[in-house]
Amino acid sequence: MSAESSGAQRRDDGTAAVLDADLAGHRGYAAIVREAIAALADTGEVFTPDDVARRCAELAPDHPGPHRAQLIGAVFNGAVQSGLVEVVGHERSRRRNRNRGHQNRYQGTLDPRIVGARLILAGDPAVSNAETARRTGLSVHRVATIRRSLGLPPARHRKQLDDAPRTAKHQRAAESTTSTHKEN
């Protein structure tokens, strides 16, 4: 394993740990952050995590806030990976508790394939990743990442409704299995 892949793996593991911890019953702030990011991304304007924190306070004024300071960054990481937003610059935070720390500036993506996938999944969360990928031209992996960034549960694989083989290779294998059973 290279140093780059192990660093990426540690980042992804850390992001997953922060998001998993947010699933405890008394928390749930990640859903509020996702909603705020999606709303700001849809405006097409440039925004920062400071703007998201303000928007979260407007959306849920009675909520005590994130359980860990890294939660907003973890949700942003998922939004960038899914293509919902893209980094367009950098600046210093103006929030007092961030002590003028570095933060990225983001803007909602204008890629119509990603927007289409978001609309498909939001309209029918039961649609498979493969079907969404086929309809939008995105990879199945990218669709799965978009599904996670929207806070949707993982897609379940659809069972084949018929026993028909999918390819000529499967057809030959099915025929040889059938003929072997007839001989015995």
Contacts in CASP RR format, 6 or more apart in sequence:
PFRMAT RR
TARGET T0000
AUTHOR 0000-0000-0000
METHOD contacts of the structure
MODEL  1
MSAESSGAQRRDDGTAAVLDADLAGHRGYAAIVREAIAALADTGEVFTPD
DVARRCAELAPDHPGPHRAQLIGAVFNGAVQSGLVEVVGHERSRRRNRNR
GHQNRYQGTLDPRIVGARLILAGDPAVSNAETARRTGLSVHRVATIRRSL
GLPPARHRKQLDDAPRTAKHQRAAESTTSTHKEN
1 9 0 8 1.000
11 77 0 8 1.000
14 74 0 8 1.000
15 74 0 8 1.000
15 77 0 8 1.000
15 78 0 8 1.000
18 68 0 8 1.000
18 70 0 8 1.000
18 71 0 8 1.000
18 74 0 8 1.000
19 30 0 8 1.000
19 71 0 8 1.000
19 74 0 8 1.000
19 75 0 8 1.000
21 27 0 8 1.000
21 67 0 8 1.000
21 68 0 8 1.000
22 28 0 8 1.000
22 29 0 8 1.000
22 30 0 8 1.000
22 66 0 8 1.000
22 67 0 8 1.000
22 71 0 8 1.000
23 30 0 8 1.000
24 67 0 8 1.000
27 67 0 8 1.000
29 56 0 8 1.000
29 60 0 8 1.000
29 63 0 8 1.000
29 65 0 8 1.000
29 66 0 8 1.000
29 67 0 8 1.000
29 71 0 8 1.000
30 71 0 8 1.000
30 74 0 8 1.000
30 75 0 8 1.000
30 151 0 8 1.000
31 151 0 8 1.000
32 56 0 8 1.000
32 59 0 8 1.000
32 60 0 8 1.000
32 63 0 8 1.000
33 52 0 8 1.000
33 56 0 8 1.000
33 66 0 8 1.000
33 71 0 8 1.000
33 72 0 8 1.000
33 75 0 8 1.000
34 75 0 8 1.000
34 79 0 8 1.000
34 149 0 8 1.000
34 150 0 8 1.000
34 151 0 8 1.000
35 59 0 8 1.000
36 52 0 8 1.000
36 55 0 8 1.000
36 56 0 8 1.000
36 59 0 8 1.000
37 52 0 8 1.000
37 75 0 8 1.000
37 76 0 8 1.000
37 79 0 8 1.000
37 84 0 8 1.000
37 85 0 8 1.000
38 84 0 8 1.000
38 150 0 8 1.000
39 55 0 8 1.000
40 47 0 8 1.000
40 51 0 8 1.000
40 52 0 8 1.000
40 55 0 8 1.000
40 106 0 8 1.000
40 108 0 8 1.000
41 47 0 8 1.000
41 79 0 8 1.000
41 84 0 8 1.000
41 85 0 8 1.000
41 106 0 8 1.000
41 107 0 8 1.000
41 108 0 8 1.000
41 109 0 8 1.000
42 108 0 8 1.000
44 107 0 8 1.000
44 108 0 8 1.000
44 110 0 8 1.000
45 107 0 8 1.000
46 88 0 8 1.000
46 105 0 8 1.000
46 106 0 8 1.000
46 107 0 8 1.000
47 105 0 8 1.000
47 106 0 8 1.000
47 107 0 8 1.000
48 91 0 8 1.000
48 93 0 8 1.000
48 103 0 8 1.000
48 104 0 8 1.000
48 105 0 8 1.000
48 106 0 8 1.000
49 72 0 8 1.000
49 73 0 8 1.000
49 76 0 8 1.000
49 93 0 8 1.000
49 103 0 8 1.000
49 104 0 8 1.000
50 93 0 8 1.000
50 94 0 8 1.000
50 95 0 8 1.000
50 98 0 8 1.000
50 103 0 8 1.000
52 72 0 8 1.000
52 76 0 8 1.000
53 72 0 8 1.000
53 95 0 8 1.000
56 63 0 8 1.000
56 65 0 8 1.000
56 72 0 8 1.000
66 72 0 8 1.000
69 97 0 8 1.000
76 85 0 8 1.000
76 104 0 8 1.000
76 106 0 8 1.000
78 84 0 8 1.000
78 145 0 8 1.000
78 148 0 8 1.000
78 149 0 8 1.000
79 85 0 8 1.000
79 106 0 8 1.000
79 149 0 8 1.000
80 86 0 8 1.000
80 87 0 8 1.000
80 106 0 8 1.000
81 145 0 8 1.000
81 149 0 8 1.000
82 114 0 8 1.000
82 142 0 8 1.000
82 145 0 8 1.000
82 146 0 8 1.000
82 148 0 8 1.000
82 149 0 8 1.000
83 109 0 8 1.000
83 111 0 8 1.000
83 114 0 8 1.000
83 142 0 8 1.000
83 145 0 8 1.000
83 146 0 8 1.000
83 149 0 8 1.000
84 108 0 8 1.000
84 109 0 8 1.000
84 114 0 8 1.000
84 118 0 8 1.000
84 146 0 8 1.000
84 149 0 8 1.000
85 106 0 8 1.000
85 107 0 8 1.000
85 108 0 8 1.000
85 109 0 8 1.000
86 106 0 8 1.000
86 107 0 8 1.000
86 108 0 8 1.000
86 109 0 8 1.000
87 104 0 8 1.000
87 105 0 8 1.000
87 106 0 8 1.000
88 105 0 8 1.000
88 106 0 8 1.000
88 107 0 8 1.000
89 104 0 8 1.000
89 105 0 8 1.000
90 102 0 8 1.000
90 103 0 8 1.000
90 104 0 8 1.000
90 105 0 8 1.000
91 103 0 8 1.000
91 105 0 8 1.000
92 100 0 8 1.000
92 101 0 8 1.000
92 102 0 8 1.000
92 103 0 8 1.000
93 99 0 8 1.000
93 100 0 8 1.000
93 101 0 8 1.000
93 102 0 8 1.000
93 103 0 8 1.000
94 100 0 8 1.000
109 115 0 8 1.000
113 136 0 8 1.000
113 137 0 8 1.000
113 138 0 8 1.000
114 136 0 8 1.000
114 138 0 8 1.000
114 142 0 8 1.000
114 146 0 8 1.000
116 136 0 8 1.000
117 132 0 8 1.000
117 133 0 8 1.000
117 136 0 8 1.000
117 138 0 8 1.000
117 142 0 8 1.000
117 143 0 8 1.000
117 146 0 8 1.000
118 146 0 8 1.000
118 150 0 8 1.000
120 127 0 8 1.000
120 132 0 8 1.000
120 135 0 8 1.000
120 136 0 8 1.000
121 127 0 8 1.000
121 132 0 8 1.000
121 143 0 8 1.000
121 146 0 8 1.000
121 147 0 8 1.000
121 150 0 8 1.000
121 152 0 8 1.000
122 150 0 8 1.000
125 147 0 8 1.000
125 152 0 8 1.000
125 153 0 8 1.000
126 155 0 8 1.000
127 155 0 8 1.000
128 155 0 8 1.000
128 156 0 8 1.000
128 157 0 8 1.000
128 158 0 8 1.000
129 140 0 8 1.000
129 143 0 8 1.000
129 144 0 8 1.000
129 147 0 8 1.000
129 155 0 8 1.000
130 140 0 8 1.000
132 138 0 8 1.000
132 143 0 8 1.000
133 139 0 8 1.000
133 140 0 8 1.000
133 142 0 8 1.000
133 143 0 8 1.000
136 143 0 8 1.000
138 146 0 8 1.000
144 154 0 8 1.000
144 155 0 8 1.000
147 154 0 8 1.000
147 155 0 8 1.000
148 154 0 8 1.000
165 171 0 8 1.000
165 173 0 8 1.000
165 174 0 8 1.000
END
